[in-house]
Amino acid sequence: MKLEYLFLRNIGPFYGDHTIDLVSEKKSNGFAFFADNGRGKTTLYNAMKWCLFGTVKTRVRAVSGIKTTPRIRPIVGVESDEPLINNTAYYGDEATEMSVVLIASSEKGRIQVTREVSSRSKLPRNDDELDINTTVVFGDKSSTGEKAQELIETFFPNTLQQFFFIDGEALEEYTDMLENDNLEGLKEDVESVLRLPALFRGKSDLELIRMSTKAKLKTAKKGEKNASAAQSEAAKYQRKMNDARKKVIKIQNRITTTENSLKDVTNKMNQHSEIAAHVEKVKEVKLKLEAAKKSLIRSAGSRKMYSEEAWKILIWKRAEAKYKEYNGQIGASQNLDFEIKTCKINIKNYTSDLKRLDGICSKCGQTLPDIDAYIAELKNKVVDEKKKLTELNSGVQFDSDELTTRLGRLTSIKPQRGDIDRIKNANNFWSDDRSLVKNLEEKYDSLNAKVTKEATSKLGDLGVRKGNFDQTIRRLKIECKAAEEELSINENKFNDWERKAGYSSGISDEEWKLESIVNKLISTIDDTVISYRQDAREKVEEEASKVFMEVTNAPQAYDGISLDNNFRARIKLKSGKFVTAPSSGMKSMMTISIIDGLRRVSGLDAPIFFDTPGRSLDEDHKRAMLDYFWREHNQQFLIFAHSGEYKIDATLRDFGSRIVKAWELTWPGDHHNCIECKSEEVMHSKSEQIATCMSCNHKWDTSSAHTIITELEI
């Protein structure tokens, strides 16, 4: 099954009609939707689920340590905070309408699923006032209403949707199930993969037949026993059978009582759903606050570390001028030193010539014609040089050695290049983290004030009681099954000895055979389910290990995924041991691997949809996941990513050859260029919240919260 087109009308932030064309000649299989929060990426993901299965549920959350049951999101609702319909269409349009159309191709023919909503009244207050119509065309078959949903089941069973619609924010819940000894969670998923519901329904029908036969056998007239030994054995097994029956009845009564108590607790918890929602929000904000405080501690440490060098910057603001002054003087000082030395040498030479004067010129070696004039000239030169030396010395502040020493001292406190930016950035990070902590503290206090300690305690007690009841029911059902098996064994033994003793029960041979056949069929179904489940566990383990070895960032250290008989998952090392305390990223990749292993074992050919795929993953694991899912194979893989998870430019650059098409979801206010002609000559009016293109004169409302779908160039 391959998606070709998706049509949206008035769902979430998508107001009016929108068409997404997924058709391409490329052989790649990757599709990507990028968006900031609130722009509609999860709405697109949910729109496809709603179109196929008719419902969208809220995400599973944990309240007081107890997982809440997801609620079905309404289409409309004045008091609901999560309706599916577009807010503007709901309040502003004359007729309330919403629809999603999905067109795909498959080996068995073209698929078109249309799910439409129309209102019977203006501003309907709940979904009871809506008409919901479903039409499905699959090859040469077409159906509407309930029949349409049955037709969808033939090419996309609802029981398998969790392996193809993957929610990154719900991975933690799935991981928790995989890490614990949970006999119900993953086994149910494996049974879904094996398409075993029909077997379970058949077993229920057979059990009804067996119960009817047993009742008839109980009321049948018992004949006399012909063999005392057979009578004794029959009597012995009859006592055991009666004891086993009493035990079964007792356990069934306890199950019924516990289930009634569970219903009462569940009803009470539902009555406090509003408080539970607040408690959930308080817990979420608390977790964010703890993370923000850790981030603040880190940024405060960085700020302190960089601030230890800040004194240099403060001193340098005043010392820099001296540094430049000394640096400028050092050249002049070196020239001055040279001139002073030259003057001293000249004075020394002239003085020396006067002392050793013998009538011979020291320069040319000739006899001086006028020695007196020569002596006078030398004396004048000495006087001139001394005068010059005096002038040179009077202009000296520091010699070059002193200047070099002073420059060296100033250089030791000179800040490094980029110190100012690093200090500013560290301070900005710290300031942002501190603001975030303050905002979260205020939000936490505000939310916490809405939830009294009594209400929190009451919900916590209810959650604990519900968990205890759930656990008790599971244990009692296991005990009941064992007791029923014991009863069945004793009944069969009793029947055998009863026939040997010559009882005339009035039951025909066909009825005896029927009971025996039914018992054998039920045992066969149980054995088949166990065998199939074990078979599937091994296949899922094998496929999940293949996936994990492709997406892990350390394939040399790991040996795949292990699923024990209770379907508890662990990561195997090459040494044969298991990873202890794996990171959240490793856990997430393990969970994704098992989900994809289940998908591959299911054999269903359908696209894979992954909302917020990068949650809890580091950069290496995020890249490895796309490397695996966007490899060359026939199944489409669509990600609905927050722009913080996968950067648009980097993703298109690194995976462009594997991406068929990509889109960005934005609001009008996100655009600085013209929406129509892409011109940069746009005038923004903050007061009127209107942007006007100076090139094409197009205007748009920057305050609108209606999503724009823009296809990106790859």
C-alpha positions in Angstrom: 0.0 0.0 0.0 1.4 3.4 -1.0 0.0 6.8 -0.3 -0.6 9.1 -3.2 -2.7 12.0 -2.0 -4.1 13.3 1.2 -6.9 15.9 1.3 -7.7 17.9 4.4 -10.6 20.1 5.2 -11.0 22.0 8.5 -9.0 19.7 10.8 -6.8 21.1 13.5 -5.0 24.2 12.3 -5.7 23.4 8.7 -8.6 25.7 7.7 -10.3 25.2 4.4 -9.0 22.8 1.8 -5.5 21.4 1.6 -4.0 18.9 -0.8 -0.7 17.0 -0.2 0.7 15.2 -3.3 2.9 12.3 -2.4 3.2 11.0 -6.0 6.7 10.9 -7.5 8.8 9.0 -10.0 11.6 8.7 -7.5 12.3 5.2 -6.1 13.1 6.6 -2.7 10.7 6.0 0.2 11.3 9.0 2.6 8.8 11.7 3.3 9.3 14.5 5.9 7.1 17.1 7.4 8.9 19.8 9.5 7.2 22.2 11.8 7.4 24.1 15.1 5.0 23.4 17.9 1.4 23.9 17.1 1.8 24.2 13.3 0.0 20.9 12.6 2.6 18.0 12.2 0.8 15.8 14.8 -2.6 16.9 13.3 -1.4 15.4 9.9 -0.4 12.2 11.7 -3.7 12.1 13.5 -5.7 12.9 10.3 -4.5 9.8 8.6 -5.3 7.7 11.7 -8.8 9.2 11.9 -9.4 8.7 8.2 -8.5 5.0 8.5 -9.8 4.0 11.9 -12.4 6.7 12.8 -10.9 7.7 16.1 -8.0 9.5 17.6 -7.0 9.0 21.2 -5.1 11.2 23.6 -1.6 10.2 24.5 -1.1 7.9 27.4 0.1 9.7 30.5 1.1 8.6 34.0 -0.8 10.2 37.0 0.5 9.3 40.5 2.5 6.5 39.0 -0.6 5.0 37.3 -1.0 5.0 33.5 -4.2 6.7 32.5 -6.5 5.2 29.9 -6.3 7.3 26.7 -9.5 9.1 25.9 -11.1 9.4 22.4 -10.7 12.9 21.2 -14.0 14.5 20.2 -14.6 16.1 16.8 -16.3 19.1 18.4 -17.0 20.3 21.9 -17.3 23.8 23.5 -15.8 22.6 26.8 -13.2 20.2 25.3 -9.6 21.4 25.0 -8.7 18.8 22.3 -11.4 18.8 19.6 -10.3 17.7 16.1 -12.1 20.3 14.1 -10.6 23.6 13.2 -11.6 26.4 15.6 -12.3 29.0 13.0 -14.5 26.6 11.0 -16.3 25.6 14.1 -17.2 29.1 15.3 -17.1 31.0 12.1 -18.5 28.9 9.2 -22.2 28.7 8.5 -22.0 24.9 8.2 -19.8 22.8 10.5 -17.8 20.5 8.2 -14.6 18.5 8.5 -13.2 15.8 6.2 -10.1 13.8 5.3 -9.6 11.8 2.1 -6.8 9.4 1.6 -5.9 7.9 -1.8 -3.4 5.1 -2.1 -2.4 2.3 -4.5 -1.9 -1.4 -3.7 -1.3 -4.7 -5.5 -5.0 -5.4 -5.3 -6.2 -2.1 -6.7 -6.7 1.5 -5.9 -7.7 2.6 -2.4 -9.8 5.7 -1.5 -11.0 6.3 2.0 -13.2 9.3 2.6 -14.4 10.2 6.1 -16.6 13.3 6.3 -18.3 15.2 9.1 -21.3 17.5 8.8 -23.5 19.1 11.5 -27.2 18.9 11.8 -27.3 22.2 13.8 -25.4 25.4 14.0 -22.5 25.2 16.5 -23.0 21.6 17.7 -22.0 21.1 21.3 -21.0 17.4 21.0 -20.4 14.7 18.5 -24.0 13.4 18.9 -25.1 16.3 16.8 -22.9 15.3 13.9 -23.3 13.1 10.8 -20.2 11.1 10.2 -20.0 9.4 6.8 -17.4 6.9 5.7 -16.9 5.7 2.1 -14.2 3.2 1.0 -13.3 2.1 -2.5 -10.8 -0.9 -2.7 -10.2 -2.2 -6.1 -13.6 -3.2 -7.5 -15.3 -3.1 -4.1 -17.0 -0.1 -2.4 -18.8 0.3 0.9 -20.2 2.9 3.3 -20.8 3.1 7.0 -19.9 0.0 9.1 -19.2 -2.1 6.0 -16.7 0.5 4.9 -14.8 0.0 8.2 -14.8 -3.7 7.6 -13.4 -3.2 4.2 -10.6 -1.1 5.7 -9.8 -4.0 8.0 -9.0 -6.2 4.9 -6.0 -4.0 3.9 -5.1 -2.2 7.2 -6.3 -4.1 10.4 -6.9 -1.8 13.3 -5.1 -4.2 15.6 -1.8 -3.5 13.8 -2.0 0.3 13.7 0.4 0.7 16.7 3.2 -0.9 14.6 2.8 1.6 11.7 1.6 4.7 13.6 4.5 5.3 16.0 4.4 8.1 18.5 7.8 9.2 19.7 6.3 10.7 22.8 4.7 7.4 23.8 7.9 5.4 23.4 8.6 5.7 27.1 5.4 3.9 28.0 6.2 1.1 25.5 9.8 0.9 26.8 8.5 0.6 30.4 6.3 -2.3 29.3 9.2 -4.1 27.6 11.5 -3.7 30.6 9.1 -5.2 33.1 7.7 -8.7 33.4 4.4 -7.7 31.9 2.5 -10.8 30.7 -0.3 -8.9 29.0 1.3 -6.0 27.1 3.6 -7.4 24.5 1.9 -10.8 24.3 -1.3 -9.1 23.1 0.7 -7.2 20.5 2.3 -10.5 19.3 -1.2 -12.1 19.1 -2.3 -9.1 17.0 0.6 -9.7 14.7 -0.3 -13.4 14.3 -3.9 -12.4 13.5 -5.1 -14.7 16.3 -8.4 -13.0 17.4 -10.4 -15.4 15.3 -8.9 -18.3 17.3 -9.9 -16.7 20.6 -13.4 -16.1 19.3 -13.6 -19.8 18.2 -12.4 -20.9 21.7 -15.1 -18.9 23.4 -17.7 -20.6 21.2 -16.3 -24.0 22.0 -16.4 -23.2 25.7 -20.0 -22.4 25.5 -20.7 -25.7 23.9 -18.7 -27.5 26.6 -20.6 -25.7 29.4 -23.9 -26.8 27.8 -22.7 -30.4 27.5 -21.5 -30.4 31.1 -24.8 -29.1 32.4 -26.6 -31.9 30.6 -24.2 -34.5 31.9 -24.7 -33.2 35.5 -28.5 -33.5 35.2 -28.5 -36.9 33.5 -29.7 -39.9 35.5 -26.8 -42.0 36.8 -27.1 -45.7 36.5 -25.9 -48.4 38.8 -22.3 -49.3 39.0 -21.4 -52.8 37.7 -17.9 -52.9 39.0 -17.0 -52.1 42.6 -13.5 -51.1 41.7 -14.8 -48.9 38.9 -17.5 -47.5 41.3 -14.8 -46.7 43.9 -12.6 -45.0 41.4 -15.6 -43.1 39.9 -16.6 -42.0 43.4 -13.0 -40.9 44.2 -12.8 -38.8 41.0 -16.3 -37.5 41.6 -15.2 -36.1 45.0 -12.2 -34.5 43.3 -14.4 -33.2 40.5 -16.8 -31.7 43.1 -14.0 -30.1 45.0 -12.4 -28.7 41.9 -15.8 -27.4 40.7 -16.3 -25.6 44.1 -12.8 -24.2 43.8 -13.6 -22.9 40.3 -16.9 -21.3 41.4 -15.2 -19.7 44.4 -12.5 -18.2 42.3 -15.0 -17.0 39.7 -17.0 -15.3 42.4 -13.8 -13.6 43.7 -13.1 -12.5 40.1 -16.6 -11.1 39.8 -16.4 -9.3 43.1 -12.9 -7.9 42.3 -14.1 -6.7 38.8 -17.0 -4.9 40.4 -14.7 -3.2 42.9 -12.4 -2.3 40.0 -15.3 -0.8 38.1 -16.2 1.3 41.2 -12.6 2.6 41.5 -12.4 3.3 37.7 -15.7 5.3 37.9 -14.4 7.3 40.9 -11.2 8.0 39.0 -13.2 9.1 36.0 -15.1 11.5 38.2 -11.8 13.1 39.1 -10.5 13.3 35.6 -10.2 17.0 35.7 -8.1 16.9 38.9 -6.1 14.0 37.3 -5.4 16.2 34.4 -4.1 18.9 36.7 -2.0 16.4 38.6 -0.6 15.2 35.3 0.3 18.7 34.3 1.9 19.4 37.7 4.0 16.3 37.3 5.1 17.3 33.7 5.9 20.9 34.9 7.8 19.4 37.8 9.9 17.2 35.6 10.6 20.2 33.3 11.5 22.3 36.3 14.0 19.7 37.6 15.6 19.5 34.1 15.7 23.3 33.9 17.3 23.6 37.3 20.0 21.1 36.2 20.6 23.2 33.1 20.8 26.3 35.3 23.4 24.7 37.5 25.5 23.8 34.4 25.1 27.3 32.9 25.9 28.9 36.3 29.1 26.8 36.4 30.1 27.9 32.9 29.2 31.5 33.8 31.4 31.3 36.9 34.3 29.7 35.0 34.3 32.3 32.3 33.6 35.2 34.8 36.9 34.3 36.5 38.6 35.9 33.5 36.3 39.0 33.5 38.7 41.0 35.7 41.1 41.0 32.8 38.5 42.5 30.5 37.6 45.2 33.1 41.2 46.1 33.7 42.0 46.0 30.0 39.4 48.7 29.3 41.8 51.1 31.0 45.1 49.3 30.4 44.6 49.0 26.7 45.4 52.6 26.0 48.7 52.3 27.9 49.5 49.1 26.0 48.9 50.9 22.7 51.0 53.9 24.0 53.9 51.7 25.1 53.7 49.7 21.9 53.8 52.8 19.8 56.8 54.2 21.9 58.9 51.1 21.7 60.0 51.8 18.0 60.7 55.5 18.7 62.6 54.5 21.9 64.8 52.1 20.0 65.6 54.8 17.4 66.4 57.2 20.2 68.6 54.7 21.9 70.5 54.4 18.6 71.0 58.2 18.3 72.1 58.5 21.9 74.7 55.7 21.4 75.8 57.4 18.2 76.3 60.7 20.0 78.3 59.1 22.8 80.5 57.3 20.2 81.1 60.6 18.4 82.0 62.5 21.6 84.3 59.7 22.6 86.0 59.7 19.1 86.3 63.5 19.0 87.7 63.6 22.5 90.2 60.8 21.7 91.4 62.7 18.6 92.0 65.8 20.7 94.1 63.9 23.2 96.3 62.2 20.6 96.6 65.1 18.2 99.9 65.0 16.4 99.3 67.1 13.3 98.2 64.2 11.2 94.5 63.8 10.1 93.0 60.7 11.7 90.7 60.3 8.7 93.0 60.8 5.6 96.4 60.4 7.2 97.7 63.7 5.7 99.5 66.5 7.4 97.1 69.1 8.7 97.7 72.5 7.1 96.2 74.4 10.1 96.3 72.4 13.3 94.8 75.2 15.4 91.7 75.4 13.1 91.4 71.7 13.3 91.5 71.7 17.1 88.9 74.3 17.2 86.7 72.3 14.8 87.0 69.2 17.0 86.1 71.1 20.1 83.1 72.6 18.4 82.0 69.1 17.3 82.4 67.8 20.9 80.3 70.7 22.1 77.6 70.1 19.5 77.4 66.4 20.2 77.1 67.0 23.9 74.4 69.5 23.3 72.6 67.0 21.0 73.1 64.3 23.7 71.6 66.5 26.3 68.5 67.2 24.1 68.1 63.5 23.3 68.3 62.5 27.0 65.8 65.2 27.9 63.1 63.6 25.6 63.5 60.0 27.0 60.6 58.7 29.2 61.5 55.0 29.1 64.2 53.1 27.3 63.3 50.2 25.1 64.1 47.6 27.7 61.8 49.2 30.2 59.1 49.5 27.6 59.5 45.8 26.7 59.2 44.9 30.4 56.0 47.0 30.8 54.5 45.6 27.6 55.2 42.0 28.9 53.4 42.8 32.1 50.4 44.2 30.3 50.3 41.3 27.9 49.9 38.9 30.8 46.5 40.4 31.6 45.5 40.9 28.0 42.2 39.0 27.3 42.2 36.2 24.7 40.4 36.7 21.5 36.7 35.8 21.9 36.8 36.0 25.8 34.2 38.8 25.7 31.8 36.8 23.5 32.3 33.7 25.6 31.5 35.6 28.8 28.5 37.3 27.3 27.2 34.0 25.9 27.7 32.2 29.2 25.8 35.0 30.9 23.0 34.9 28.4 22.6 31.2 28.7 22.6 31.5 32.5 20.0 34.4 32.3 17.8 32.3 29.9 18.0 29.3 32.2 17.2 31.4 35.2 14.2 32.9 33.5 13.0 29.5 32.4 13.4 28.2 36.0 11.5 31.2 37.4 8.7 30.8 34.8 8.4 27.0 35.5 8.4 27.7 39.3 5.6 30.2 38.9 3.7 27.7 36.6 4.3 24.9 39.0 3.1 26.9 42.0 0.0 28.1 40.0 -0.9 24.5 38.9 -0.1 23.0 42.3 -2.5 25.5 43.9 -5.3 24.1 41.9 -4.7 20.6 43.2 -5.3 20.1 46.9 -3.2 17.6 48.9 -6.4 15.8 49.7 -7.3 15.4 46.0 -3.8 14.3 45.1 -3.8 11.8 47.9 -7.2 10.5 47.0 -6.2 10.0 43.3 -3.0 8.3 44.4 -5.0 5.9 46.7 -7.4 5.2 43.9 -4.6 4.5 41.5 -2.9 2.2 43.9 -6.2 0.4 44.6 -6.8 0.1 40.8 -3.4 -1.4 40.3 -3.9 -3.9 43.1 -7.3 -4.9 41.7 -5.8 -5.3 38.2 -3.0 -7.5 39.7 -5.5 -9.5 41.7 -7.7 -10.2 38.7 -4.7 -11.4 36.6 -3.6 -13.7 39.4 -7.2 -15.0 40.0 -7.6 -15.7 36.3 -4.4 -17.7 36.3 -5.6 -19.7 39.3 -9.0 -20.1 37.7 -7.5 -21.5 34.6 -5.4 -24.0 36.6 -8.5 -25.0 38.6 -10.6 -25.4 35.4 -7.8 -27.7 34.0 -7.9 -29.7 37.2 -11.7 -29.9 37.0 -11.5 -31.1 33.4 -9.0 -33.8 34.2 -11.1 -35.1 37.1 -14.3 -34.9 34.9 -12.6 -37.0 32.2 -11.3 -39.5 34.7 -14.8 -39.7 36.4 -16.5 -40.2 33.0 -14.1 -43.0 32.1 -14.6 -44.8 35.4 -18.3 -44.1 35.2 -18.7 -45.8 31.9 -16.6 -48.7 33.1 -18.8 -49.1 36.1 -21.8 -49.5 33.8 -23.6 -46.2 34.4 -26.6 -45.6 32.3 -26.7 -41.8 32.1 -29.1 -41.5 29.2 -26.4 -39.7 27.3 -25.8 -40.9 23.7 -22.3 -41.9 22.5 -22.4 -38.9 20.1 -22.8 -36.6 23.1 -19.9 -38.2 24.9 -17.8 -37.9 21.8 -18.9 -34.3 21.4 -17.6 -33.4 24.8 -14.3 -35.2 24.2 -13.9 -33.5 20.8 -14.6 -30.1 22.3 -12.1 -30.6 25.1 -9.5 -31.7 22.6 -10.2 -28.7 20.3 -9.9 -26.2 23.2 -6.6 -27.8 24.2 -5.4 -27.7 20.6 -6.3 -24.0 20.4 -4.4 -23.3 23.6 -1.4 -25.3 22.4 -1.6 -23.6 19.0 -1.6 -20.1 20.5 1.3 -21.0 22.8 3.2 -22.5 19.9 2.4 -19.6 17.5 3.3 -17.0 20.2 6.6 -18.7 20.9 7.3 -18.9 17.2 6.4 -15.2 16.8 8.5 -14.3 19.8 11.6 -15.9 18.1 10.8 -14.2 14.8 10.3 -10.8 16.5 13.5 -11.2 18.4 15.4 -12.1 15.2 13.9 -9.2 13.2 14.3 -6.7 16.1 17.9 -7.7 16.5 18.5 -7.0 12.8 17.0 -3.6 13.1 18.9 -2.8 16.3 22.2 -3.7 14.8 21.5 -1.3 11.9 20.4 1.6 14.1 22.9 1.3 17.0 25.9 3.6 17.1 28.1 0.8 18.5 27.5 -2.4 16.5 30.8 -3.8 17.5 29.7 -4.0 21.1 26.2 -5.4 20.8 24.7 -8.6 19.6 21.0 -7.6 19.2 17.8 -7.8 21.3 16.7 -10.6 23.6 13.0 -11.4 24.3 12.5 -13.9 27.1 9.5 -16.2 27.4 7.7 -13.4 29.3 8.5 -11.0 26.5 10.7 -8.9 28.6 13.3 -7.1 26.4 17.0 -6.6 27.0 20.0 -5.6 24.9 22.6 -8.3 24.4 26.3 -7.7 24.4 28.9 -9.6 22.2 30.1 -11.2 25.4 26.8 -12.9 25.9 25.8 -10.8 28.8 23.2 -8.0 28.9 23.5 -4.2 29.1 22.9 -2.9 32.6 21.4 0.6 33.1 21.2 1.4 29.3 20.8 5.1 28.4 17.4 6.6 27.4 18.6 6.7 23.8 19.5 3.0 23.8 16.2 2.2 25.4 14.4 4.2 22.7 16.3 2.5 19.9 15.5 -0.9 21.5 11.8 0.0 21.6 11.8 1.2 18.0 13.6 -1.9 16.9 11.0 -4.2 18.5 8.1 -2.2 17.1 9.6 -2.5 13.6 10.3 -6.2 14.2 6.6 -6.7 15.1 5.7 -4.7 11.9 7.9 -6.9 9.7 6.6 -10.1 11.2 3.0 -8.9 10.6 3.6 -9.0 6.9 1.3 -6.0 6.3 2.4 -3.8 3.4 1.6 -0.3 4.6 3.4 3.1 5.1 5.1 3.8 8.4 4.2 7.1 10.2 6.5 8.4 12.9 5.5 11.4 15.0 8.3 13.3 16.9 10.8 10.7 15.8 13.8 12.3 17.5 12.5 12.5 21.0 15.0 11.1 23.6 17.6 10.4 20.9 21.0 11.9 20.5 22.3 13.0 17.1 24.0 9.7 16.2 20.9 7.7 17.0 18.6 10.2 15.1 20.8 9.8 12.0 21.0 6.1 12.3 17.2 5.8 12.6 16.7 7.7 9.3 19.6 5.7 7.7 17.7 2.6 8.5 14.1 3.6 7.7 15.0 5.6 4.6 16.9 2.8 3.1 15.8 1.4 -0.3 12.7 -0.7 0.2 9.1 -0.6 -0.9 7.5 0.8 2.2 7.0 4.5 2.6 8.4 6.1 5.8 6.9 9.5 6.8 8.3 11.5 9.7 6.5 14.4 11.4 9.4 16.2 13.0 9.7 19.2 15.2 12.3 21.6 13.7 14.3 21.2 16.9 14.6 17.4 16.3 15.8 17.5 12.7 17.1 20.7 11.2 15.6 21.2 7.7 18.7 22.3 5.8 20.9 19.6 7.4 18.3 16.8 6.9 17.7 17.7 3.2 21.4 18.0 2.6 22.3 14.6 4.3 19.3 12.6 3.1 18.2 14.4 -0.1 18.8 11.3 -2.2 16.5 9.3 0.0 13.7 11.8 0.4 10.9 11.8 -2.1 9.3 15.0 -0.9 9.4 17.2 2.1 7.2 20.0 3.4 7.3 22.7 6.0 4.3 23.7 8.0 4.1 27.3 9.1 1.8 30.1 10.2 1.5 33.3 8.2 3.4 35.2 11.0 6.4 32.9 10.5 7.0 34.3 7.0 9.4 37.2 6.5 9.3 36.8 2.7 6.2 37.1 0.6 4.0 34.0 0.8 3.0 34.4 -2.9 6.1 35.6 -4.8 8.8 35.0 -2.2 10.1 38.6 -2.5 12.1 39.9 0.4 10.6 43.4 0.0 7.9 43.0 2.6 6.6 45.7 5.0 5.4 44.4 8.4 2.9 46.4 10.4 3.0 45.2 14.0 0.2 47.4 15.1 -2.2 46.2 12.4 -0.6 42.7 12.3 -0.6 42.9 8.5 2.3 42.1 6.1 2.3 43.7 2.6 4.5 42.6 -0.3 6.0 45.6 -2.1 6.6 43.6 -5.2 3.2 41.9 -5.8 1.0 43.8 -3.3 -0.1 40.6 -1.6 -1.2 41.1 2.0 -1.6 38.6 4.8 -2.7 38.5 8.4 0.4 37.7 10.6 -1.8 36.9 13.6 -3.6 34.0 11.9 -3.1 30.5 13.3 -4.0 28.7 10.1 -1.3 26.4 8.8 0.4 26.9 5.4 1.9 23.8 3.7 5.0 24.6 1.7 6.8 21.9 -0.3 10.5 22.2 0.0 13.1 22.0 -2.8 15.3 18.9 -2.4 
